[in-house]
Amino acid sequence: MKFKFDWFMKGMLVAVALAFLWPAPGAQGGFLQPELLNKAGIALVFFLTGLGLPLAALKDGALRWKVHLLIQACTFLISPALGWLLLKTSGGWMSADLQTGFFYLCALPSTVSSSVALTIAARGNVPVAVFNATLSSLLGVVLTPFWMAWQLGSSGSSFAVGPVIIDLLLWLVMPLVLGQLSRPLLGAWAGRHKARLQIVDRLTILTLVYTSFADTVQQGVWSRHGPLILVETVVGSALLFIILLAFTRLLGRWLGLNTEDRIAAVFCGSKKTLASGVPMAHLIFGANPALGLILMPIMIYHPLQLAVGGVLAQRWAARSDQARADA
């Protein structure tokens, strides 16, 4: 499985470039009405997420508690701990908004589609990948806002918990539940039109990326930072990914997991979701003018995890095929 710079990642570059060239429509008060457009987009993304989540598949491989514990601990404990360590060591050279962005990256749940796809390609334990990717998405609805409330509160930033919880319930949890409840009625239809629904989902996320950066540009946030901030983001994202990947592999060996389970653990435990991360950021950070800067780490991390994951999947699949041929 080779890494492809697909239309979605090209679209992210176009959305960011458009925000810098023509920010007015997507900024606060623009004619796109981002205050309403963003909420509607978030609801649509999580409705489609709920519609596509195969909760029935949680039964498969549910008893393999060691690998489940490893993956969820890497996602929601070890990763935030790495984010906290980065905050403690970067205070002198990294802006506060970028620090928040890195911690937000570390607090995000795993992906669903790419984790499962890479596990399939690498000949890993697919039921374990489906179970943990789905469980991670559900846990992230609660744990990601919890970690951000803790981080922002400990840094002295104001964080209105009540309004954020109401927004999360209204625009995230309710559409997610409605999407899941619609599966008996719309599940077969969604399966037949999966490719088209994914295009709608990705276009909605690109719209949210545009409005995020448009407001950041309009508020003059980027004028206060030089090009060095992009280098910091790339280096920080790569460092976090490498450490998290290494932790997951070492802990998998230490727990005595078999090869298939370790493959699933690596791909699920090291991934972070852009698809849920962008809309969730709009609810957690609201009208923060630095939202585009906060989203930079996950936007760098996303193609990085796909590129490295594709190389690893190809290598592990070749080893598996060779072992079977030798046997």
Contacts in CASP RR format, 6 or more apart in sequence:
PFRMAT RR
TARGET T0000
AUTHOR 0000-0000-0000
METHOD contacts of the structure
MODEL  1
MKFKFDWFMKGMLVAVALAFLWPAPGAQGGFLQPELLNKAGIALVFFLTG
LGLPLAALKDGALRWKVHLLIQACTFLISPALGWLLLKTSGGWMSADLQT
GFFYLCALPSTVSSSVALTIAARGNVPVAVFNATLSSLLGVVLTPFWMAW
QLGSSGSSFAVGPVIIDLLLWLVMPLVLGQLSRPLLGAWAGRHKARLQIV
DRLTILTLVYTSFADTVQQGVWSRHGPLILVETVVGSALLFIILLAFTRL
LGRWLGLNTEDRIAAVFCGSKKTLASGVPMAHLIFGANPALGLILMPIMI
YHPLQLAVGGVLAQRWAARSDQARADA
1 117 0 8 1.000
1 118 0 8 1.000
1 121 0 8 1.000
1 122 0 8 1.000
1 309 0 8 1.000
1 310 0 8 1.000
1 313 0 8 1.000
1 314 0 8 1.000
1 317 0 8 1.000
2 310 0 8 1.000
2 314 0 8 1.000
3 303 0 8 1.000
3 306 0 8 1.000
3 307 0 8 1.000
3 309 0 8 1.000
3 310 0 8 1.000
3 311 0 8 1.000
5 303 0 8 1.000
8 202 0 8 1.000
8 206 0 8 1.000
9 302 0 8 1.000
9 303 0 8 1.000
11 206 0 8 1.000
12 206 0 8 1.000
12 209 0 8 1.000
12 299 0 8 1.000
14 206 0 8 1.000
15 206 0 8 1.000
15 207 0 8 1.000
15 209 0 8 1.000
15 210 0 8 1.000
15 213 0 8 1.000
16 209 0 8 1.000
16 210 0 8 1.000
16 213 0 8 1.000
18 210 0 8 1.000
19 26 0 8 1.000
19 209 0 8 1.000
19 210 0 8 1.000
19 211 0 8 1.000
19 212 0 8 1.000
19 213 0 8 1.000
19 214 0 8 1.000
19 216 0 8 1.000
19 217 0 8 1.000
20 213 0 8 1.000
20 217 0 8 1.000
20 222 0 8 1.000
22 214 0 8 1.000
23 213 0 8 1.000
23 214 0 8 1.000
23 215 0 8 1.000
23 217 0 8 1.000
23 218 0 8 1.000
24 30 0 8 1.000
24 31 0 8 1.000
24 214 0 8 1.000
24 218 0 8 1.000
25 31 0 8 1.000
25 32 0 8 1.000
25 214 0 8 1.000
26 32 0 8 1.000
26 34 0 8 1.000
26 210 0 8 1.000
26 211 0 8 1.000
26 214 0 8 1.000
26 215 0 8 1.000
27 34 0 8 1.000
27 211 0 8 1.000
27 214 0 8 1.000
27 215 0 8 1.000
27 217 0 8 1.000
27 218 0 8 1.000
27 219 0 8 1.000
28 34 0 8 1.000
28 35 0 8 1.000
28 215 0 8 1.000
28 218 0 8 1.000
28 287 0 8 1.000
29 35 0 8 1.000
32 211 0 8 1.000
34 211 0 8 1.000
34 214 0 8 1.000
34 215 0 8 1.000
37 207 0 8 1.000
37 211 0 8 1.000
38 208 0 8 1.000
38 211 0 8 1.000
38 279 0 8 1.000
38 282 0 8 1.000
39 171 0 8 1.000
39 282 0 8 1.000
41 204 0 8 1.000
41 207 0 8 1.000
41 208 0 8 1.000
41 279 0 8 1.000
42 171 0 8 1.000
42 172 0 8 1.000
42 175 0 8 1.000
42 208 0 8 1.000
42 279 0 8 1.000
42 280 0 8 1.000
42 282 0 8 1.000
42 283 0 8 1.000
43 171 0 8 1.000
43 172 0 8 1.000
43 174 0 8 1.000
43 175 0 8 1.000
44 175 0 8 1.000
44 200 0 8 1.000
44 201 0 8 1.000
44 204 0 8 1.000
45 175 0 8 1.000
45 201 0 8 1.000
45 204 0 8 1.000
45 205 0 8 1.000
45 208 0 8 1.000
45 275 0 8 1.000
45 276 0 8 1.000
45 279 0 8 1.000
46 171 0 8 1.000
46 172 0 8 1.000
46 173 0 8 1.000
46 175 0 8 1.000
46 176 0 8 1.000
46 276 0 8 1.000
46 279 0 8 1.000
47 175 0 8 1.000
47 176 0 8 1.000
47 178 0 8 1.000
47 179 0 8 1.000
47 182 0 8 1.000
48 179 0 8 1.000
48 197 0 8 1.000
48 200 0 8 1.000
48 201 0 8 1.000
49 112 0 8 1.000
49 137 0 8 1.000
49 176 0 8 1.000
49 179 0 8 1.000
49 201 0 8 1.000
49 275 0 8 1.000
49 276 0 8 1.000
50 175 0 8 1.000
50 176 0 8 1.000
50 177 0 8 1.000
50 178 0 8 1.000
50 179 0 8 1.000
50 180 0 8 1.000
50 183 0 8 1.000
51 179 0 8 1.000
51 180 0 8 1.000
51 182 0 8 1.000
51 183 0 8 1.000
51 186 0 8 1.000
51 187 0 8 1.000
51 190 0 8 1.000
51 197 0 8 1.000
52 179 0 8 1.000
52 183 0 8 1.000
52 187 0 8 1.000
52 190 0 8 1.000
53 112 0 8 1.000
53 134 0 8 1.000
53 137 0 8 1.000
53 138 0 8 1.000
53 176 0 8 1.000
53 180 0 8 1.000
54 130 0 8 1.000
54 134 0 8 1.000
55 134 0 8 1.000
55 180 0 8 1.000
57 127 0 8 1.000
57 130 0 8 1.000
57 131 0 8 1.000
57 134 0 8 1.000
58 130 0 8 1.000
58 131 0 8 1.000
58 134 0 8 1.000
58 135 0 8 1.000
60 127 0 8 1.000
60 130 0 8 1.000
60 131 0 8 1.000
61 127 0 8 1.000
61 128 0 8 1.000
61 131 0 8 1.000
62 68 0 8 1.000
62 131 0 8 1.000
64 125 0 8 1.000
64 128 0 8 1.000
64 261 0 8 1.000
66 255 0 8 1.000
66 256 0 8 1.000
66 257 0 8 1.000
66 261 0 8 1.000
67 125 0 8 1.000
67 128 0 8 1.000
67 132 0 8 1.000
67 252 0 8 1.000
67 255 0 8 1.000
67 257 0 8 1.000
67 261 0 8 1.000
67 264 0 8 1.000
67 265 0 8 1.000
68 128 0 8 1.000
68 131 0 8 1.000
68 132 0 8 1.000
68 135 0 8 1.000
70 248 0 8 1.000
70 251 0 8 1.000
70 252 0 8 1.000
70 255 0 8 1.000
70 257 0 8 1.000
70 265 0 8 1.000
70 269 0 8 1.000
71 110 0 8 1.000
71 132 0 8 1.000
71 136 0 8 1.000
71 248 0 8 1.000
71 264 0 8 1.000
71 265 0 8 1.000
71 268 0 8 1.000
71 269 0 8 1.000
72 132 0 8 1.000
72 135 0 8 1.000
72 136 0 8 1.000
72 139 0 8 1.000
74 244 0 8 1.000
74 247 0 8 1.000
74 248 0 8 1.000
74 251 0 8 1.000
74 265 0 8 1.000
74 269 0 8 1.000
74 270 0 8 1.000
75 109 0 8 1.000
75 110 0 8 1.000
75 136 0 8 1.000
75 139 0 8 1.000
75 268 0 8 1.000
75 269 0 8 1.000
76 107 0 8 1.000
76 109 0 8 1.000
76 136 0 8 1.000
76 139 0 8 1.000
76 140 0 8 1.000
76 143 0 8 1.000
76 147 0 8 1.000
78 244 0 8 1.000
78 247 0 8 1.000
79 106 0 8 1.000
79 107 0 8 1.000
79 240 0 8 1.000
79 244 0 8 1.000
79 272 0 8 1.000
80 103 0 8 1.000
80 106 0 8 1.000
80 107 0 8 1.000
80 147 0 8 1.000
82 106 0 8 1.000
82 240 0 8 1.000
82 243 0 8 1.000
82 244 0 8 1.000
83 102 0 8 1.000
83 103 0 8 1.000
83 105 0 8 1.000
83 106 0 8 1.000
83 240 0 8 1.000
84 103 0 8 1.000
84 151 0 8 1.000
86 99 0 8 1.000
86 102 0 8 1.000
86 103 0 8 1.000
86 106 0 8 1.000
86 236 0 8 1.000
86 240 0 8 1.000
87 99 0 8 1.000
87 102 0 8 1.000
87 103 0 8 1.000
87 151 0 8 1.000
87 155 0 8 1.000
90 99 0 8 1.000
90 102 0 8 1.000
91 99 0 8 1.000
93 232 0 8 1.000
94 102 0 8 1.000
94 232 0 8 1.000
95 225 0 8 1.000
95 229 0 8 1.000
95 293 0 8 1.000
96 155 0 8 1.000
97 221 0 8 1.000
97 290 0 8 1.000
97 293 0 8 1.000
97 294 0 8 1.000
98 229 0 8 1.000
98 232 0 8 1.000
98 233 0 8 1.000
98 293 0 8 1.000
98 294 0 8 1.000
98 296 0 8 1.000
98 297 0 8 1.000
100 151 0 8 1.000
100 152 0 8 1.000
100 155 0 8 1.000
100 157 0 8 1.000
100 290 0 8 1.000
100 294 0 8 1.000
101 293 0 8 1.000
101 294 0 8 1.000
101 295 0 8 1.000
101 296 0 8 1.000
101 297 0 8 1.000
101 298 0 8 1.000
102 236 0 8 1.000
102 237 0 8 1.000
102 240 0 8 1.000
102 297 0 8 1.000
103 147 0 8 1.000
103 148 0 8 1.000
103 151 0 8 1.000
104 144 0 8 1.000
104 148 0 8 1.000
104 277 0 8 1.000
104 281 0 8 1.000
104 284 0 8 1.000
104 294 0 8 1.000
104 297 0 8 1.000
104 298 0 8 1.000
105 237 0 8 1.000
105 240 0 8 1.000
105 272 0 8 1.000
105 297 0 8 1.000
105 298 0 8 1.000
105 301 0 8 1.000
106 147 0 8 1.000
106 240 0 8 1.000
106 272 0 8 1.000
107 143 0 8 1.000
107 144 0 8 1.000
107 147 0 8 1.000
107 148 0 8 1.000
107 151 0 8 1.000
108 140 0 8 1.000
108 144 0 8 1.000
108 272 0 8 1.000
108 273 0 8 1.000
108 276 0 8 1.000
108 277 0 8 1.000
108 280 0 8 1.000
108 298 0 8 1.000
109 136 0 8 1.000
109 137 0 8 1.000
109 139 0 8 1.000
109 140 0 8 1.000
109 143 0 8 1.000
109 144 0 8 1.000
109 272 0 8 1.000
109 273 0 8 1.000
109 276 0 8 1.000
110 132 0 8 1.000
110 133 0 8 1.000
110 136 0 8 1.000
110 137 0 8 1.000
110 268 0 8 1.000
110 269 0 8 1.000
110 271 0 8 1.000
110 272 0 8 1.000
110 273 0 8 1.000
111 133 0 8 1.000
111 271 0 8 1.000
111 272 0 8 1.000
111 273 0 8 1.000
111 274 0 8 1.000
111 275 0 8 1.000
112 133 0 8 1.000
112 134 0 8 1.000
112 137 0 8 1.000
112 273 0 8 1.000
114 267 0 8 1.000
114 271 0 8 1.000
114 305 0 8 1.000
114 306 0 8 1.000
115 129 0 8 1.000
115 132 0 8 1.000
115 133 0 8 1.000
115 267 0 8 1.000
115 268 0 8 1.000
115 269 0 8 1.000
115 271 0 8 1.000
116 126 0 8 1.000
116 129 0 8 1.000
116 130 0 8 1.000
116 133 0 8 1.000
118 267 0 8 1.000
118 309 0 8 1.000
118 310 0 8 1.000
118 312 0 8 1.000
118 313 0 8 1.000
119 125 0 8 1.000
119 126 0 8 1.000
119 128 0 8 1.000
119 129 0 8 1.000
119 263 0 8 1.000
119 264 0 8 1.000
119 267 0 8 1.000
119 268 0 8 1.000
119 313 0 8 1.000
120 126 0 8 1.000
120 129 0 8 1.000
121 310 0 8 1.000
121 313 0 8 1.000
121 314 0 8 1.000
121 317 0 8 1.000
122 263 0 8 1.000
122 267 0 8 1.000
122 312 0 8 1.000
122 313 0 8 1.000
122 314 0 8 1.000
122 316 0 8 1.000
122 317 0 8 1.000
122 320 0 8 1.000
123 260 0 8 1.000
123 263 0 8 1.000
123 316 0 8 1.000
123 317 0 8 1.000
123 320 0 8 1.000
123 321 0 8 1.000
124 259 0 8 1.000
124 260 0 8 1.000
124 261 0 8 1.000
124 263 0 8 1.000
124 264 0 8 1.000
124 316 0 8 1.000
125 260 0 8 1.000
125 261 0 8 1.000
125 263 0 8 1.000
125 264 0 8 1.000
126 264 0 8 1.000
128 260 0 8 1.000
128 261 0 8 1.000
128 264 0 8 1.000
128 265 0 8 1.000
128 268 0 8 1.000
129 264 0 8 1.000
129 267 0 8 1.000
129 268 0 8 1.000
132 264 0 8 1.000
132 268 0 8 1.000
132 269 0 8 1.000
133 268 0 8 1.000
133 271 0 8 1.000
136 268 0 8 1.000
137 273 0 8 1.000
137 276 0 8 1.000
140 276 0 8 1.000
141 168 0 8 1.000
141 172 0 8 1.000
141 173 0 8 1.000
141 176 0 8 1.000
144 277 0 8 1.000
144 280 0 8 1.000
144 284 0 8 1.000
145 164 0 8 1.000
145 165 0 8 1.000
145 168 0 8 1.000
145 280 0 8 1.000
145 284 0 8 1.000
148 159 0 8 1.000
148 284 0 8 1.000
149 159 0 8 1.000
149 161 0 8 1.000
149 164 0 8 1.000
152 158 0 8 1.000
152 159 0 8 1.000
153 159 0 8 1.000
164 283 0 8 1.000
164 284 0 8 1.000
167 283 0 8 1.000
168 280 0 8 1.000
168 283 0 8 1.000
168 284 0 8 1.000
171 283 0 8 1.000
172 279 0 8 1.000
172 280 0 8 1.000
172 283 0 8 1.000
179 186 0 8 1.000
183 190 0 8 1.000
190 197 0 8 1.000
201 275 0 8 1.000
202 275 0 8 1.000
205 274 0 8 1.000
205 275 0 8 1.000
205 278 0 8 1.000
205 279 0 8 1.000
208 278 0 8 1.000
208 279 0 8 1.000
208 282 0 8 1.000
209 278 0 8 1.000
209 295 0 8 1.000
209 299 0 8 1.000
212 278 0 8 1.000
212 281 0 8 1.000
212 282 0 8 1.000
212 291 0 8 1.000
212 292 0 8 1.000
212 295 0 8 1.000
213 292 0 8 1.000
213 295 0 8 1.000
215 287 0 8 1.000
215 289 0 8 1.000
215 291 0 8 1.000
215 292 0 8 1.000
216 222 0 8 1.000
216 289 0 8 1.000
216 290 0 8 1.000
216 291 0 8 1.000
216 292 0 8 1.000
216 293 0 8 1.000
218 289 0 8 1.000
219 289 0 8 1.000
219 290 0 8 1.000
220 289 0 8 1.000
221 289 0 8 1.000
221 290 0 8 1.000
221 292 0 8 1.000
221 293 0 8 1.000
222 293 0 8 1.000
225 293 0 8 1.000
229 293 0 8 1.000
229 296 0 8 1.000
230 296 0 8 1.000
233 296 0 8 1.000
233 297 0 8 1.000
233 300 0 8 1.000
234 300 0 8 1.000
236 297 0 8 1.000
237 297 0 8 1.000
237 300 0 8 1.000
237 301 0 8 1.000
237 304 0 8 1.000
238 304 0 8 1.000
240 301 0 8 1.000
241 270 0 8 1.000
241 301 0 8 1.000
241 304 0 8 1.000
241 305 0 8 1.000
241 308 0 8 1.000
244 269 0 8 1.000
244 270 0 8 1.000
245 266 0 8 1.000
245 270 0 8 1.000
245 308 0 8 1.000
248 265 0 8 1.000
248 266 0 8 1.000
248 269 0 8 1.000
248 270 0 8 1.000
249 262 0 8 1.000
249 266 0 8 1.000
251 265 0 8 1.000
252 261 0 8 1.000
252 262 0 8 1.000
252 265 0 8 1.000
253 262 0 8 1.000
257 265 0 8 1.000
259 320 0 8 1.000
263 316 0 8 1.000
266 312 0 8 1.000
267 309 0 8 1.000
267 313 0 8 1.000
270 305 0 8 1.000
271 305 0 8 1.000
272 298 0 8 1.000
272 301 0 8 1.000
272 302 0 8 1.000
272 305 0 8 1.000
274 298 0 8 1.000
274 299 0 8 1.000
274 301 0 8 1.000
274 302 0 8 1.000
277 295 0 8 1.000
277 298 0 8 1.000
278 295 0 8 1.000
278 298 0 8 1.000
281 291 0 8 1.000
281 294 0 8 1.000
281 295 0 8 1.000
282 291 0 8 1.000
285 291 0 8 1.000
285 294 0 8 1.000
288 294 0 8 1.000
END
